[in-house]
Amino acid sequence: THTKMATIPLGFNIDSPRWDQSTFMGRLKHFLNITDPRTVLVPEEELDRAKALVEGCRAGVVPPGSSQEQLLYAKKLYDSAFHPDSGEKMNFIGRMSFQVPGGMAITGCMLQFYRTVPAVVFWQWVNQSFNAFVNYTNRNAASPITLRQIGVAYVTATGAALATAVGLNLYTKRAPPLLARWVPFAAVAAANCVNIPMMRQQEIINGITVTDENNNELGHSRRAAVKGIAQVVLSRITMAAPGMIILPIIMERLEKFTFMQRIWVLHGPLQVLLCGGFLLFMVPAACALFPQRCSLSLADLELELRDSIVAKHGDKVPYVYFNKGL
């Protein structure tokens, strides 16, 4: 086997981030890399090969002639398609790299078909089904969730979205037209505040694994879970905001032109394309708002966990770390 395998370039660690993850720009470059929608088109066999290459590299053996570029591309594919906690292949729809094509189609339709209650109900339901997939796929995998809990989370989030959308839709009938166009965003924001905490309730109930800076497990913290989930909710709302707030203003202006009134059939496809433009930048930017490896100071932990860490490690652990999910 030694003749078939080559050693890795000196000092190369496939798991160390290529860009500084303590800065926003470093995280933005990282997420631009792994949320690249082109990775959605990569065949399953190539993803499996990328995983084998990454795991081989971690074990210290790679096929001869492997360049650093090939290893980095394999890591990009691995990060885009496999869960950071479990290493399992994520379902196609739930991957962050599918957020742009999936999100642009659904958001474009929500913004286009906002005038009638049946259309609002249908597209909010489609959006919440998509969100449920994404939230389940990107949860902290160390916290198992039952099918019943998934069902409850899905129903409550869809209910929150529909109540907000239909309620505001009826309320804005007498309001300026632009306000009615902003209803889908209000519904999406409200649903995110319900869907993500519900889908990840096990983490809030039982806590998530926290480690020291060298990844040694220290225990489980509910406060860490709350911080991680709150950051994810904020990121998701930020992801949707520019497209769903600015695009209605653009469409409101465009629709006053005669040529736009003639091509009303193309308004939907145009909104979908423009949503894609916003999401191409906003998906990585929103993911980059907070570090993926989140930290919490010892003073902010639950008293019993803090005491057990201090008893074992003294003052050597000022901060604990955990994966906040996406």
C-alpha positions as CSV (number, residue, x, y, z in Angstrom):
1,T,0.0,0.0,0.0
2,H,2.9,2.4,0.7
3,T,3.8,2.4,-3.0
4,K,0.2,3.3,-4.0
5,M,-0.2,6.2,-1.6
6,A,1.5,9.6,-1.5
7,T,2.0,11.7,1.5
8,I,0.2,15.0,2.0
9,P,2.0,18.3,1.3
10,L,4.0,19.3,4.3
11,G,2.1,21.2,7.0
12,F,-1.2,20.8,5.0
13,N,-4.3,20.2,7.2
14,I,-7.5,19.6,5.3
15,D,-9.7,20.6,8.2
16,S,-8.1,23.9,8.9
17,P,-10.1,26.7,7.3
18,R,-8.6,28.4,4.3
19,W,-9.7,31.8,5.5
20,D,-9.7,33.4,8.9
21,Q,-13.0,32.4,10.5
22,S,-12.8,35.0,13.2
23,T,-13.5,37.8,10.6
24,F,-16.6,38.4,8.6
25,M,-14.7,38.5,5.3
26,G,-13.0,35.2,6.0
27,R,-16.3,33.6,6.8
28,L,-17.9,35.1,3.7
29,K,-15.2,33.6,1.5
30,H,-15.7,30.2,3.2
31,F,-19.5,30.2,2.7
32,L,-19.2,31.6,-0.9
33,N,-17.1,28.4,-1.5
34,I,-19.4,25.9,0.2
35,T,-22.8,27.4,-0.8
36,D,-21.8,27.5,-4.4
37,P,-25.0,26.4,-6.2
38,R,-22.9,24.7,-9.0
39,T,-22.0,21.9,-6.4
40,V,-25.7,20.8,-6.6
41,L,-25.0,19.5,-10.1
42,V,-22.1,17.3,-9.0
43,P,-22.9,13.5,-9.4
44,E,-23.3,11.4,-6.3
45,E,-20.2,9.2,-7.2
46,E,-18.0,12.3,-7.3
47,L,-19.3,13.4,-3.9
48,D,-18.5,10.0,-2.5
49,R,-15.0,10.1,-4.0
50,A,-14.5,13.6,-2.5
51,K,-15.5,12.2,0.9
52,A,-13.0,9.2,0.6
53,L,-10.3,11.7,-0.4
54,V,-11.0,13.9,2.6
55,E,-11.1,11.0,5.0
56,G,-7.9,9.6,3.5
57,C,-6.2,12.9,3.9
58,R,-7.2,13.0,7.6
59,A,-5.7,9.6,8.0
60,G,-2.5,10.8,6.4
61,V,-2.7,9.0,3.0
62,V,-3.8,10.4,-0.4
63,P,-3.5,8.9,-3.9
64,P,-0.2,9.7,-5.6
65,G,-0.1,12.8,-7.7
66,S,-2.9,14.5,-5.7
67,S,-2.4,18.3,-5.9
68,Q,-3.3,20.6,-3.1
69,E,-6.0,22.1,-5.4
70,Q,-7.6,18.7,-5.9
71,L,-7.7,18.2,-2.1
72,L,-9.2,21.6,-1.5
73,Y,-11.8,21.0,-4.2
74,A,-12.6,17.6,-2.6
75,K,-13.0,19.5,0.8
76,K,-15.4,22.0,-0.9
77,L,-17.6,19.2,-2.2
78,Y,-17.4,17.4,1.2
79,D,-18.4,20.6,3.1
80,S,-21.3,21.3,0.7
81,A,-22.9,17.9,0.8
82,F,-21.9,16.2,4.1
83,H,-23.0,17.1,7.7
84,P,-20.2,18.7,9.8
85,D,-21.2,16.7,12.9
86,S,-22.2,13.3,11.6
87,G,-20.3,13.1,8.3
88,E,-23.5,11.7,6.7
89,K,-24.6,12.8,3.2
90,M,-27.3,15.5,3.5
91,N,-30.5,15.3,1.5
92,F,-30.3,17.2,-1.7
93,I,-33.0,19.8,-0.8
94,G,-31.6,20.6,2.6
95,R,-28.1,21.5,1.5
96,M,-27.0,25.1,1.8
97,S,-25.8,24.9,-1.8
98,F,-29.5,24.3,-2.8
99,Q,-30.6,27.5,-1.0
100,V,-30.1,29.7,-4.1
101,P,-32.0,27.6,-6.7
102,G,-34.6,26.4,-4.3
103,G,-35.0,29.7,-2.5
104,M,-35.2,31.9,-5.6
105,A,-38.0,29.8,-7.1
106,I,-40.1,29.8,-3.9
107,T,-39.4,33.5,-2.9
108,G,-40.0,34.7,-6.5
109,C,-43.4,33.0,-6.5
110,M,-44.3,34.2,-3.0
111,L,-43.6,37.8,-4.1
112,Q,-45.5,37.4,-7.4
113,F,-48.6,35.6,-6.0
114,Y,-49.3,37.7,-2.9
115,R,-52.7,39.2,-3.9
116,T,-55.2,36.3,-3.3
117,V,-55.6,34.2,-0.1
118,P,-55.4,30.8,-1.8
119,A,-52.1,31.7,-3.5
120,V,-50.7,33.1,-0.2
121,V,-51.7,29.9,1.6
122,F,-50.2,27.6,-1.1
123,W,-46.8,29.4,-1.4
124,Q,-46.3,29.9,2.3
125,W,-47.0,26.2,2.8
126,V,-44.4,25.3,0.0
127,N,-41.9,27.7,1.7
128,Q,-42.4,26.2,5.2
129,S,-42.0,22.6,3.8
130,F,-38.7,23.7,2.2
131,N,-37.6,25.4,5.4
132,A,-38.5,22.3,7.5
133,F,-36.2,20.2,5.2
134,V,-33.4,22.8,5.5
135,N,-33.7,23.1,9.3
136,Y,-33.8,19.4,9.9
137,T,-30.8,18.8,7.6
138,N,-28.7,21.5,9.2
139,R,-29.5,20.9,12.8
140,N,-26.8,20.1,15.3
141,A,-26.7,16.3,14.6
142,A,-25.6,15.4,18.1
143,S,-29.2,16.1,19.2
144,P,-31.7,13.4,17.9
145,I,-35.3,14.5,17.1
146,T,-38.3,12.3,16.8
147,L,-40.7,12.2,13.8
148,R,-43.5,13.5,16.1
149,Q,-41.4,16.5,17.1
150,I,-40.6,17.2,13.4
151,G,-44.3,17.0,12.7
152,V,-45.2,19.4,15.5
153,A,-42.5,21.9,14.4
154,Y,-43.6,21.8,10.8
155,V,-47.3,22.3,11.7
156,T,-46.7,25.2,14.1
157,A,-44.3,27.0,11.8
158,T,-46.6,26.6,8.8
159,G,-49.5,27.8,11.1
160,A,-47.5,30.9,12.2
161,A,-46.6,31.7,8.6
162,L,-50.1,31.3,7.3
163,A,-51.7,33.3,10.2
164,T,-49.2,36.1,9.7
165,A,-49.6,36.1,5.9
166,V,-53.4,35.8,5.7
167,G,-53.9,38.2,8.6
168,L,-51.7,40.9,7.2
169,N,-53.0,40.2,3.7
170,L,-56.5,41.1,4.8
171,Y,-55.3,44.0,6.9
172,T,-53.3,45.6,4.0
173,K,-56.3,45.5,1.5
174,R,-56.8,49.2,2.4
175,A,-53.1,50.0,2.8
176,P,-50.7,51.3,0.1
177,P,-49.9,48.6,-2.5
178,L,-46.2,48.4,-1.4
179,L,-47.2,47.3,2.1
180,A,-49.1,44.4,0.7
181,R,-46.0,43.3,-1.2
182,W,-44.1,43.2,2.1
183,V,-46.5,40.7,3.7
184,P,-44.6,37.6,2.5
185,F,-41.4,38.9,4.3
186,A,-43.3,39.4,7.5
187,A,-44.7,35.8,7.3
188,V,-41.3,34.4,6.5
189,A,-39.7,36.2,9.5
190,A,-42.5,35.1,11.8
191,A,-42.2,31.5,10.7
192,N,-38.4,31.4,11.1
193,C,-38.9,32.5,14.7
194,V,-41.1,29.4,15.3
195,N,-39.7,26.8,12.8
196,I,-36.1,26.8,13.8
197,P,-36.5,26.6,17.6
198,M,-39.2,24.0,17.3
199,M,-37.2,21.9,14.9
200,R,-34.3,22.1,17.2
201,Q,-36.2,21.8,20.5
202,Q,-34.2,18.8,21.7
203,E,-31.1,21.1,21.9
204,I,-32.9,23.6,24.0
205,I,-34.4,20.9,26.3
206,N,-31.2,18.7,26.7
207,G,-28.5,21.1,25.8
208,I,-25.8,20.7,23.1
209,T,-22.3,19.4,23.5
210,V,-19.7,22.1,24.4
211,T,-16.0,21.6,24.1
212,D,-12.8,23.4,25.0
213,E,-10.7,25.0,22.2
214,N,-9.0,21.6,21.5
215,N,-12.4,19.9,21.0
216,N,-12.4,18.0,24.3
217,E,-16.0,17.5,25.4
218,L,-16.9,19.3,28.6
219,G,-20.7,18.6,28.9
220,H,-24.0,19.8,27.6
221,S,-25.4,23.3,27.8
222,R,-28.9,24.6,27.2
223,R,-27.7,28.2,27.1
224,A,-25.3,27.4,24.3
225,A,-28.2,25.9,22.4
226,V,-30.3,29.0,22.8
227,K,-27.4,31.3,21.7
228,G,-26.7,29.1,18.6
229,I,-30.4,28.9,17.6
230,A,-31.0,32.6,18.1
231,Q,-28.0,33.4,15.8
232,V,-29.4,31.0,13.1
233,V,-32.9,32.6,13.3
234,L,-31.3,36.0,12.8
235,S,-29.1,34.7,9.9
236,R,-32.2,33.2,8.1
237,I,-34.2,36.4,8.4
238,T,-31.2,38.4,7.1
239,M,-30.9,36.0,4.2
240,A,-34.4,36.7,3.1
241,A,-34.6,40.4,3.9
242,P,-32.9,42.2,1.0
243,G,-34.7,40.3,-1.7
244,M,-38.1,40.4,0.0
245,I,-37.8,44.1,1.0
246,I,-36.0,45.7,-1.9
247,L,-37.4,43.6,-4.8
248,P,-41.0,44.7,-4.1
249,I,-39.9,48.3,-4.4
250,I,-38.1,47.6,-7.7
251,M,-41.2,45.7,-9.1
252,E,-43.6,48.5,-7.8
253,R,-41.6,51.0,-9.9
254,L,-41.1,48.8,-12.9
255,E,-44.8,47.9,-13.2
256,K,-45.7,51.6,-13.8
257,F,-43.9,51.4,-17.2
258,T,-46.1,50.6,-20.3
259,F,-43.7,47.9,-21.6
260,M,-43.9,46.1,-18.2
261,Q,-47.7,46.2,-18.3
262,R,-47.6,44.5,-21.8
263,I,-45.3,41.6,-20.6
264,W,-47.1,40.8,-17.3
265,V,-46.6,37.0,-18.1
266,L,-42.9,37.5,-17.5
267,H,-43.2,39.3,-14.1
268,G,-43.0,35.9,-12.3
269,P,-39.9,34.7,-14.1
270,L,-38.3,38.1,-13.7
271,Q,-38.9,38.1,-9.9
272,V,-37.5,34.6,-9.7
273,L,-34.3,35.7,-11.5
274,L,-33.9,38.8,-9.4
275,C,-34.4,36.8,-6.2
276,G,-31.6,34.5,-7.4
277,G,-29.3,37.5,-7.8
278,F,-30.0,38.6,-4.2
279,L,-29.7,35.1,-2.8
280,L,-26.4,34.4,-4.6
281,F,-24.8,37.0,-2.3
282,M,-27.2,36.8,0.7
283,V,-26.9,33.1,1.4
284,P,-23.2,33.2,2.1
285,A,-23.4,36.6,3.7
286,A,-26.1,35.6,6.2
287,C,-24.3,32.3,7.0
288,A,-21.1,34.4,7.7
289,L,-22.8,36.8,10.1
290,F,-21.7,34.6,13.1
291,P,-18.9,32.0,13.4
292,Q,-20.0,28.5,12.7
293,R,-17.9,27.4,15.7
294,C,-19.7,29.5,18.3
295,S,-18.2,30.4,21.7
296,L,-19.7,31.2,25.1
297,S,-17.9,32.5,28.1
298,L,-17.7,30.3,31.2
299,A,-19.5,33.0,33.2
300,D,-22.6,32.6,30.9
301,L,-23.0,28.9,31.3
302,E,-25.4,27.1,33.7
303,L,-24.1,27.1,37.2
304,E,-23.8,23.3,37.6
305,L,-21.9,23.0,34.3
306,R,-19.6,25.9,35.2
307,D,-18.9,24.4,38.5
308,S,-18.0,21.0,37.0
309,I,-15.7,22.6,34.4
310,V,-13.9,24.7,37.1
311,A,-13.6,21.6,39.4
312,K,-11.9,19.6,36.6
313,H,-9.9,22.3,34.8
314,G,-9.6,25.3,37.2
315,D,-9.4,28.5,35.2
316,K,-7.9,26.9,32.1
317,V,-11.2,27.0,30.2
318,P,-12.4,30.7,29.9
319,Y,-14.6,29.8,26.9
320,V,-16.5,26.8,25.6
321,Y,-17.2,26.1,21.9
322,F,-20.0,24.4,20.0
323,N,-21.4,24.0,16.4
324,K,-24.3,26.4,16.1
325,G,-25.8,24.7,13.0
326,L,-26.7,26.7,9.9
